[in-house]
Amino acid sequence: MSEDAQAGKSAAPITQEMLESLAADYKAGRLPDDVKERIDALRDEYFENFKDRMVDLKNDAKPGIDEFISDVKAQMNAYEADGGTLNSEVVDSRMLQISANVVDAGLEKVVQPVIDAVEDVVHDTIDYASELVQIRAEHDPDGIHASRLEAAQEELARSGEIFDAGMEKVHGDFDTVHEQMEQLRAEAEEFHQDHAPVQIIKSTTVDPNLPEQMAEETGEGAA
C-alpha cells in the first residue's frame, strides 16, 4: 500500500473499520432487506450525483476552455501581426503580458471549474460515508460499533475540515498568482508605453545581456 493510501486510511481508522464491517455484512447477507435497500439507494444516489457533477463540469468547463483557447490564439495572432516572432529561440518582451494573461485565464477558465468539482465530490463522499456509519451503528448485531458512531463522525468532520483548509490554501495561492500576474502585466504595459520591445532569448538560462539591454532602454544603470 502506498504511503498516501496508508495515510488516508489511518486518518479515519474507526470510520474505515465501520465501513468495512458494514460492507462485509452486506455481502454476507447478514443485514435486513430494508437496510440493504437503504444502502443501495444511498449508493445509487451518490453515484448519480457524481455522474451529474461530471456532466456539469464538462458543460461548465468546455465553453471556458474554448474561450481560453480562442483568446490565446487571438493574442498570439495580434502579437505576430505587430511584428512579434514565435520561432524556437527568440520572442520579445510583449510576451510577458500575453503570458500573464494566459496564466490568469488558465486558472479561471480551466483549473477553477475542476477545483470546484473536486470540492463538491469530496463533500458528497464525506456525507455518504457519514450516512453509512450511521447505518452501521443502527444495525450492529455484534454490538461493537454503535458506541463508536460519535468517534467516527468526529473523524469525518475532521477530514472535512482538513480538506477545506487545503482548498482554502489553494484558493489563496490562486489569488497570489493573480496578483503577481496583475503586477507583471502592469509593469510590462508601463515599460512598453515608453520603450520598444526587448528581445528575450528562449532558453533554460537567462540571457546575460538582457538586464543591460533593458537598462540602456530605460536609461537606468547604463554606463
C-alpha atoms as a printed R data frame, in Angstrom:
    type eleno elety resid chain resno       x       y       z
1   ATOM     1    CA   MET     A     1   0.000   0.000   0.000
2   ATOM     2    CA   SER     A     2   1.375   3.468  -0.876
3   ATOM     3    CA   GLU     A     3   2.219   5.969   1.854
4   ATOM     4    CA   ASP     A     4  -0.599   8.260   0.667
5   ATOM     5    CA   ALA     A     5  -3.152   5.459   0.769
6   ATOM     6    CA   GLN     A     6  -1.945   4.349   4.190
7   ATOM     7    CA   ALA     A     7  -2.128   7.902   5.479
8   ATOM     8    CA   GLY     A     8  -5.672   8.291   4.099
9   ATOM     9    CA   LYS     A     9  -6.736   5.107   5.862
10  ATOM    10    CA   SER     A    10  -5.069   5.911   9.186
11  ATOM    11    CA   ALA     A    11  -6.612   9.395   9.214
12  ATOM    12    CA   ALA     A    12 -10.010   7.826   9.933
13  ATOM    13    CA   PRO     A    13  -9.391   4.308  11.285
14  ATOM    14    CA   ILE     A    14 -12.683   3.968  13.170
15  ATOM    15    CA   THR     A    15 -14.686   5.085  10.151
16  ATOM    16    CA   GLN     A    16 -12.727   2.695   7.941
17  ATOM    17    CA   GLU     A    17 -13.381  -0.255  10.231
18  ATOM    18    CA   MET     A    18 -17.102   0.520  10.464
19  ATOM    19    CA   LEU     A    19 -17.451   0.818   6.703
20  ATOM    20    CA   GLU     A    20 -15.529  -2.407   6.110
21  ATOM    21    CA   SER     A    21 -17.686  -4.199   8.665
22  ATOM    22    CA   LEU     A    22 -20.872  -2.912   7.054
23  ATOM    23    CA   ALA     A    23 -19.665  -3.985   3.611
24  ATOM    24    CA   ALA     A    24 -18.811  -7.455   4.920
25  ATOM    25    CA   ASP     A    25 -22.261  -7.892   6.471
26  ATOM    26    CA   TYR     A    26 -23.908  -6.592   3.299
27  ATOM    27    CA   LYS     A    27 -22.043  -9.078   1.099
28  ATOM    28    CA   ALA     A    28 -22.684 -11.956   3.512
29  ATOM    29    CA   GLY     A    29 -26.430 -11.240   3.616
30  ATOM    30    CA   ARG     A    30 -26.458 -10.525   7.360
31  ATOM    31    CA   LEU     A    31 -28.430  -7.278   7.013
32  ATOM    32    CA   PRO     A    32 -32.240  -6.972   6.870
33  ATOM    33    CA   ASP     A    33 -33.706  -6.371   3.429
34  ATOM    34    CA   ASP     A    34 -34.862  -2.855   4.263
35  ATOM    35    CA   VAL     A    35 -31.350  -1.935   5.387
36  ATOM    36    CA   LYS     A    36 -29.851  -3.360   2.207
37  ATOM    37    CA   GLU     A    37 -32.367  -1.356   0.191
38  ATOM    38    CA   ARG     A    38 -31.399   1.797   2.079
39  ATOM    39    CA   ILE     A    39 -27.713   1.160   1.356
40  ATOM    40    CA   ASP     A    40 -28.492   0.508  -2.312
41  ATOM    41    CA   ALA     A    41 -30.473   3.751  -2.514
42  ATOM    42    CA   LEU     A    42 -27.654   5.744  -0.931
43  ATOM    43    CA   ARG     A    43 -25.120   4.148  -3.271
44  ATOM    44    CA   ASP     A    44 -27.239   4.869  -6.339
45  ATOM    45    CA   GLU     A    45 -27.830   8.460  -5.211
46  ATOM    46    CA   TYR     A    46 -24.118   9.010  -4.597
47  ATOM    47    CA   PHE     A    47 -23.022   7.710  -7.991
48  ATOM    48    CA   GLU     A    48 -25.866   9.519  -9.752
49  ATOM    49    CA   ASN     A    49 -24.778  12.768  -8.109
50  ATOM    50    CA   PHE     A    50 -21.187  12.037  -9.089
51  ATOM    51    CA   LYS     A    51 -22.181  11.404 -12.695
52  ATOM    52    CA   ASP     A    52 -24.288  14.571 -12.768
53  ATOM    53    CA   ARG     A    53 -21.410  16.599 -11.333
54  ATOM    54    CA   MET     A    54 -19.071  15.333 -14.035
55  ATOM    55    CA   VAL     A    55 -21.626  16.276 -16.686
56  ATOM    56    CA   ASP     A    56 -21.918  19.722 -15.102
57  ATOM    57    CA   LEU     A    57 -18.140  20.047 -15.080
58  ATOM    58    CA   LYS     A    58 -17.967  19.214 -18.761
59  ATOM    59    CA   ASN     A    59 -20.753  21.672 -19.569
60  ATOM    60    CA   ASP     A    60 -19.251  24.374 -17.366
61  ATOM    61    CA   ALA     A    61 -15.649  23.888 -18.392
62  ATOM    62    CA   LYS     A    62 -15.935  23.397 -22.157
63  ATOM    63    CA   PRO     A    63 -17.143  26.933 -23.005
64  ATOM    64    CA   GLY     A    64 -14.446  28.365 -20.758
65  ATOM    65    CA   ILE     A    65 -11.748  26.185 -22.291
66  ATOM    66    CA   ASP     A    66 -12.920  27.063 -25.807
67  ATOM    67    CA   GLU     A    67 -12.874  30.761 -24.884
68  ATOM    68    CA   PHE     A    68  -9.438  30.372 -23.313
69  ATOM    69    CA   ILE     A    69  -8.011  28.744 -26.459
70  ATOM    70    CA   SER     A    70  -9.647  31.359 -28.676
71  ATOM    71    CA   ASP     A    71  -8.297  34.234 -26.562
72  ATOM    72    CA   VAL     A    72  -4.767  32.814 -26.559
73  ATOM    73    CA   LYS     A    73  -4.841  32.362 -30.341
74  ATOM    74    CA   ALA     A    74  -6.158  35.915 -30.805
75  ATOM    75    CA   GLN     A    75  -3.413  37.379 -28.610
76  ATOM    76    CA   MET     A    76  -0.717  35.394 -30.383
77  ATOM    77    CA   ASN     A    77  -2.063  36.404 -33.793
78  ATOM    78    CA   ALA     A    78  -2.102  40.064 -32.737
79  ATOM    79    CA   TYR     A    79   1.453  39.708 -31.434
80  ATOM    80    CA   GLU     A    80   2.657  38.244 -34.744
81  ATOM    81    CA   ALA     A    81   0.729  40.836 -36.758
82  ATOM    82    CA   ASP     A    82   2.561  43.548 -34.805
83  ATOM    83    CA   GLY     A    83   5.947  42.111 -35.748
84  ATOM    84    CA   GLY     A    84   6.420  39.613 -32.950
85  ATOM    85    CA   THR     A    85   8.141  36.340 -33.702
86  ATOM    86    CA   LEU     A    86   7.380  32.877 -32.397
87  ATOM    87    CA   ASN     A    87  10.421  30.949 -33.514
88  ATOM    88    CA   SER     A    88  12.113  28.427 -31.263
89  ATOM    89    CA   GLU     A    89  14.785  30.828 -29.993
90  ATOM    90    CA   VAL     A    90  13.559  34.400 -29.644
91  ATOM    91    CA   VAL     A    91  10.448  36.270 -28.519
92  ATOM    92    CA   ASP     A    92  10.188  39.822 -27.266
93  ATOM    93    CA   SER     A    93   9.093  41.417 -24.032
94  ATOM    94    CA   ARG     A    94   5.470  41.812 -25.190
95  ATOM    95    CA   MET     A    95   5.129  38.108 -24.474
96  ATOM    96    CA   LEU     A    96   5.258  38.933 -20.755
97  ATOM    97    CA   GLN     A    97   1.803  40.477 -20.975
98  ATOM    98    CA   ILE     A    98   0.481  37.569 -23.024
99  ATOM    99    CA   SER     A    99   1.973  35.050 -20.601
100 ATOM   100    CA   ALA     A   100   0.349  36.832 -17.653
101 ATOM   101    CA   ASN     A   101  -2.999  36.771 -19.446
102 ATOM   102    CA   VAL     A   102  -2.630  33.069 -20.234
103 ATOM   103    CA   VAL     A   103  -1.828  32.153 -16.616
104 ATOM   104    CA   ASP     A   104  -4.744  34.208 -15.292
105 ATOM   105    CA   ALA     A   105  -7.246  32.870 -17.805
106 ATOM   106    CA   GLY     A   106  -5.983  29.318 -17.452
107 ATOM   107    CA   LEU     A   107  -6.578  29.340 -13.697
108 ATOM   108    CA   GLU     A   108 -10.007  30.919 -14.043
109 ATOM   109    CA   LYS     A   109 -11.399  29.053 -17.029
110 ATOM   110    CA   VAL     A   110  -9.595  25.690 -16.927
111 ATOM   111    CA   VAL     A   111  -8.380  24.930 -13.408
112 ATOM   112    CA   GLN     A   112 -11.055  26.584 -11.248
113 ATOM   113    CA   PRO     A   113 -14.012  24.537 -12.601
114 ATOM   114    CA   VAL     A   114 -12.088  21.322 -11.849
115 ATOM   115    CA   ILE     A   115 -11.308  22.507  -8.314
116 ATOM   116    CA   ASP     A   116 -14.981  23.329  -7.756
117 ATOM   117    CA   ALA     A   117 -16.000  19.859  -8.937
118 ATOM   118    CA   VAL     A   118 -13.424  18.183  -6.683
119 ATOM   119    CA   GLU     A   119 -14.740  20.110  -3.683
120 ATOM   120    CA   ASP     A   120 -18.315  19.030  -4.413
121 ATOM   121    CA   VAL     A   121 -17.362  15.372  -4.876
122 ATOM   122    CA   VAL     A   122 -15.286  15.222  -1.690
123 ATOM   123    CA   HIS     A   123 -18.061  16.798   0.382
124 ATOM   124    CA   ASP     A   124 -20.572  14.360  -1.121
125 ATOM   125    CA   THR     A   125 -18.235  11.464  -0.296
126 ATOM   126    CA   ILE     A   126 -17.923  12.541   3.333
127 ATOM   127    CA   ASP     A   127 -21.712  12.862   3.598
128 ATOM   128    CA   TYR     A   128 -22.103   9.412   2.034
129 ATOM   129    CA   ALA     A   129 -19.663   7.866   4.489
130 ATOM   130    CA   SER     A   130 -21.473   9.580   7.356
131 ATOM   131    CA   GLU     A   131 -24.770   8.004   6.309
132 ATOM   132    CA   LEU     A   132 -23.170   4.568   6.097
133 ATOM   133    CA   VAL     A   133 -21.556   4.671   9.530
134 ATOM   134    CA   GLN     A   134 -24.926   5.776  10.894
135 ATOM   135    CA   ILE     A   135 -26.469   2.660   9.357
136 ATOM   136    CA   ARG     A   136 -23.656   0.541  10.821
137 ATOM   137    CA   ALA     A   137 -24.375   1.923  14.280
138 ATOM   138    CA   GLU     A   138 -28.139   1.398  13.962
139 ATOM   139    CA   HIS     A   139 -27.793  -2.178  12.712
140 ATOM   140    CA   ASP     A   140 -24.980  -3.708  14.742
141 ATOM   141    CA   PRO     A   141 -25.731  -7.371  15.506
142 ATOM   142    CA   ASP     A   142 -22.423  -7.866  17.320
143 ATOM   143    CA   GLY     A   143 -22.878  -4.739  19.435
144 ATOM   144    CA   ILE     A   144 -19.379  -3.412  18.851
145 ATOM   145    CA   HIS     A   145 -19.927  -0.427  16.544
146 ATOM   146    CA   ALA     A   146 -22.852   1.557  17.962
147 ATOM   147    CA   SER     A   147 -20.718   3.127  20.681
148 ATOM   148    CA   ARG     A   148 -18.145   4.199  18.083
149 ATOM   149    CA   LEU     A   149 -20.503   6.316  15.991
150 ATOM   150    CA   GLU     A   150 -19.618   9.618  17.617
151 ATOM   151    CA   ALA     A   151 -15.902   8.975  17.165
152 ATOM   152    CA   ALA     A   152 -16.410   8.072  13.503
153 ATOM   153    CA   GLN     A   153 -18.468  11.202  12.899
154 ATOM   154    CA   GLU     A   154 -15.716  13.266  14.517
155 ATOM   155    CA   GLU     A   155 -13.165  11.663  12.184
156 ATOM   156    CA   LEU     A   156 -15.287  12.550   9.182
157 ATOM   157    CA   ALA     A   157 -15.816  16.101  10.394
158 ATOM   158    CA   ARG     A   158 -12.075  16.484  10.947
159 ATOM   159    CA   SER     A   159 -11.358  15.098   7.475
160 ATOM   160    CA   GLY     A   160 -13.750  17.668   6.033
161 ATOM   161    CA   GLU     A   161 -12.080  20.475   7.944
162 ATOM   162    CA   ILE     A   162  -8.616  19.395   6.799
163 ATOM   163    CA   PHE     A   163  -9.800  19.192   3.200
164 ATOM   164    CA   ASP     A   164 -11.481  22.612   3.384
165 ATOM   165    CA   ALA     A   165  -8.325  24.120   4.869
166 ATOM   166    CA   GLY     A   166  -6.342  22.661   1.980
167 ATOM   167    CA   MET     A   167  -8.783  24.089  -0.528
168 ATOM   168    CA   GLU     A   168  -8.646  27.466   1.180
169 ATOM   169    CA   LYS     A   169  -4.882  27.429   0.719
170 ATOM   170    CA   VAL     A   170  -5.308  26.518  -2.942
171 ATOM   171    CA   HIS     A   171  -7.673  29.456  -3.442
172 ATOM   172    CA   GLY     A   172  -5.223  31.684  -1.586
173 ATOM   173    CA   ASP     A   173  -2.435  30.519  -3.878
174 ATOM   174    CA   PHE     A   174  -4.633  31.310  -6.878
175 ATOM   175    CA   ASP     A   175  -5.205  34.826  -5.526
176 ATOM   176    CA   THR     A   176  -1.456  35.264  -5.059
177 ATOM   177    CA   VAL     A   177  -0.759  34.171  -8.629
178 ATOM   178    CA   HIS     A   178  -3.478  36.542  -9.878
179 ATOM   179    CA   GLU     A   179  -1.877  39.450  -8.013
180 ATOM   180    CA   GLN     A   180   1.537  38.528  -9.387
181 ATOM   181    CA   MET     A   181   0.181  38.418 -12.935
182 ATOM   182    CA   GLU     A   182  -1.535  41.767 -12.442
183 ATOM   183    CA   GLN     A   183   1.751  43.273 -11.308
184 ATOM   184    CA   LEU     A   184   3.693  41.700 -14.173
185 ATOM   185    CA   ARG     A   185   1.096  42.922 -16.659
186 ATOM   186    CA   ALA     A   186   1.153  46.457 -15.231
187 ATOM   187    CA   GLU     A   187   4.957  46.616 -15.274
188 ATOM   188    CA   ALA     A   188   5.113  45.316 -18.834
189 ATOM   189    CA   GLU     A   189   2.448  47.769 -20.010
190 ATOM   190    CA   GLU     A   190   4.264  50.663 -18.310
191 ATOM   191    CA   PHE     A   191   7.567  49.645 -19.882
192 ATOM   192    CA   HIS     A   192   6.108  49.396 -23.380
193 ATOM   193    CA   GLN     A   193   4.479  52.805 -23.192
194 ATOM   194    CA   ASP     A   194   7.905  54.417 -23.450
195 ATOM   195    CA   HIS     A   195  10.188  51.730 -24.857
196 ATOM   196    CA   ALA     A   196  10.394  49.451 -27.826
197 ATOM   197    CA   PRO     A   197  10.040  45.715 -27.146
198 ATOM   198    CA   VAL     A   198  13.195  43.982 -25.921
199 ATOM   199    CA   GLN     A   199  14.140  40.613 -27.354
200 ATOM   200    CA   ILE     A   200  14.182  37.662 -24.944
201 ATOM   201    CA   ILE     A   201  16.159  34.506 -25.667
202 ATOM   202    CA   LYS     A   202  14.037  31.407 -25.064
203 ATOM   203    CA   SER     A   203  16.404  29.057 -23.250
204 ATOM   204    CA   THR     A   204  16.907  27.388 -19.896
205 ATOM   205    CA   THR     A   205  19.248  30.208 -18.857
206 ATOM   206    CA   VAL     A   206  18.592  33.940 -18.764
207 ATOM   207    CA   ASP     A   207  20.254  35.950 -21.495
208 ATOM   208    CA   PRO     A   208  23.143  37.630 -19.622
209 ATOM   209    CA   ASN     A   209  22.750  40.723 -21.802
210 ATOM   210    CA   LEU     A   210  19.058  41.228 -21.065
211 ATOM   211    CA   PRO     A   211  19.498  43.384 -17.916
212 ATOM   212    CA   GLU     A   212  21.925  45.638 -19.770
213 ATOM   213    CA   GLN     A   213  19.559  45.883 -22.736
214 ATOM   214    CA   MET     A   214  16.653  46.954 -20.542
215 ATOM   215    CA   ALA     A   215  18.899  49.326 -18.549
216 ATOM   216    CA   GLU     A   216  20.002  51.008 -21.752
217 ATOM   217    CA   GLU     A   217  16.383  51.305 -22.925
218 ATOM   218    CA   THR     A   218  15.252  52.881 -19.659
219 ATOM   219    CA   GLY     A   219  18.396  54.900 -19.052
220 ATOM   220    CA   GLU     A   220  18.825  53.307 -15.646
221 ATOM   221    CA   GLY     A   221  22.194  51.876 -14.650
222 ATOM   222    CA   ALA     A   222  23.758  52.415 -18.079
223 ATOM   223    CA   ALA     A   223  27.459  53.091 -18.009
